[in-house]
Amino acid sequence: MDVVIENLPLYLEGFGVTLLLLLVGGLGALVIGTVVAAMRISPIATLRGIATVYTEVVRNTPLTLVVLFAVVIVPLLGPRIPFILSGFIALAVYTSPFVAEALRSGINGVAIGQAEAARSLGFGFAQTVTLIVFPQAFRMTIPPLINVFIALTKNTSVVGGVGFVAELFGVGRTLANANGNAVIAILIGVAIFYLIVTVPLGFLATQLERKWVVQR
Amino acid sequence: MSGAGVLFDAPGPRARRLSAILSWISGVVLLGLVAWGIMILNAPRESGGITLPGMFDPSRWEILADPEFWSFVIFTGVWNTLRAAIVAAVLAIALGVVLALLRSSPIGWIRIPTAIVIEFFRGMPVLLMMLFILLVAGTGQYWAVVAALAIYNGALIGEALRAGLASLPRGQREAALSVGMRPLQSKMLVEFPQAFRQMLPIIVAQLVVLLKDTSLGYIVGYQELLRVTLNNLGSFYGNRYLFTLWCVAFVLYLIMNLSLSWFARWLAKRGDRRFRPGKATPALDASQAILVTDATAEARGGETPR
């Protein structure tokens, strides 16, 4: 226990880096994911095809492989980018298809009768989408998106494991190597920091899902 | 909203022409991007006075013709990945069944600690668990990978099965009890088989995640596909083949994961409709499926999910 308390500043520093990876990677994933989701429902066939192939390929690639590409292969091609930046890009790319799927399933989840009713009342495309479909799709996408971010929180550990970034997992590994006699306490300390993020988010998702499922 | 055609009027000839033109333009832009990427990869590079050939230079790909290369990749790399994944999958399903039964027990002393344990294991990274088992239990890399994957996915599968049990119509249990079964008999013979069948597509989808996560073994030093290609063969043949080796690992992972994903999707489509009233597209993400199943069960006023 003493080791954990002594090294609390290190832990907090690692926790900060983890949160940074979560925020920047998550924002990047939201941007790419929204574009991919928009491409997937667009009337242009080529864009739909590109988005479908992208989703399938990235979803079935292990995160370790993506991070290794960003950390090992990209420097071979020339650009020397800092490891944390590679981490941001790898996490954003890896998470984007999951975001796209969450958004798409939200839009698909709105009953088709809602749009039909809006159209039969004389609403145009813009009105139907902004007034009828989106407000309902929005609440259906929030719980899945929270789940995507929970997974992303856990996935930041891979960046620390491969990418020489001192986030929570990296800090834990360094401390565990330095203090062989207190490995259990050190790693449980790391786990608690992850749980601080993931458990409340999971609780929030459950509450929102319960609240909104009735209104569907 | 599967039929997007409801949102706007049927396109006339002009709109169709416009969308065809845009389709061609985006196709050309895509081809341009791909060509640009290939050019970047293929450009020769100066490194300390030496000119290195581009990534698609034949001299970087000649190892693919070496039969020993393939036998090492397949019989050591792929085999170790699959070996860990299969053993972990079997253990995870077994653990999931046990956890689901404990978690839905009527006895609070069993139910609540199980719930806490499940939440604990679901909330932390698999990688951390691998490191923990490796350093604390000292089991060696193989069992660290297998045990961590089994515990993490077991907790998730257990939670999914528990949600499946809770979402069954109350009448199933009442009928079983009224024909004279004991509560345990009802759970094992009537409720559990239905819950398992309902959740099977989600369990298989979770197994795809498990297969992908074996690659985390790379970080704890288990000799799976990534470590075999990028590290072992990378240092045997030399750094100039790293890109080639990465591509080999990428393609092999895609083949394995895509076949399992398609199996999961086929299973979900084939699944019995009566278990999913009104749900056209089942969520294939396990955490999301658990949420939806729980919330639906509660809204329907069935047995309160425990």
Interface residues (C-beta under 8 A of the other chain):
Chain A: I41 P43 I44 A45 T46 L47 I50 E56 V57 R59 N60 T61 P62 L63 T64 L65 L68 F69 V72 I73 L76 L77 G78 F98 E101 A102 S105 I107 N108 G109 V110 A111 I112 A115 E116 R119 F125 T128 V129 V133 A137 P143 P144 N147 I150 A151 K154 N155 S157 V158 G161 V162 F169 G172 R173 A176 V183 I184 L187 V190 A191 Y194 L195 T198 V199 G202 A205 T206 E209 R210 W212 V213 V214
Chain B: M1 S2 G3 A4 V6 L7 F8 P11 S19 L22 S23 W24 S26 G27 L30 I40 L41 R45 M55 E119 F120 R122 G123 M124 P125 V126 L127 L128 L131 F132 L135 V136 V208 K212 D213 T214 S215 L216 Y218 I219 L226 L230 N239 L242 F243 W246 A249 F250 Y253 L254 N257 L258 S261 A280 T281 A283 D285 S287 Q288 L291 V292 D294 A295 T296 E298 A299
